[in-house]
Amino acid sequence: MPTLISWGIPVFFPGTTQEVIDLGLHAYEISRASGLWTSLKVVTPVADGSGLVRTGDFDPVLPDVEDEGGRSSPRCE
């Protein structure tokens, strides 16, 4: 993980099954908005565990991105 941090790659570290979903979606949206890589570190108890998760209520707030003097949306419409 020190290598990822030294390269400036955000590391998300979920502690529960629900956080795997929530932080995974945030990591995906951050990557789409910035064009950079993100990482998700999942430890054995979380990876081998099980549980119930909420789905369907994720609504990220995406920033407007400056691109060569113009404004654009990071989403592909």
ABEGO torsion letter per residue (X at the ends): XAAAAAAGBBBBBBABAAAAAAAAAAAAAAAAAAGBBBBBBBBAAAAABBEBBBBGABBBBBBBBBBGGBBBBABBX
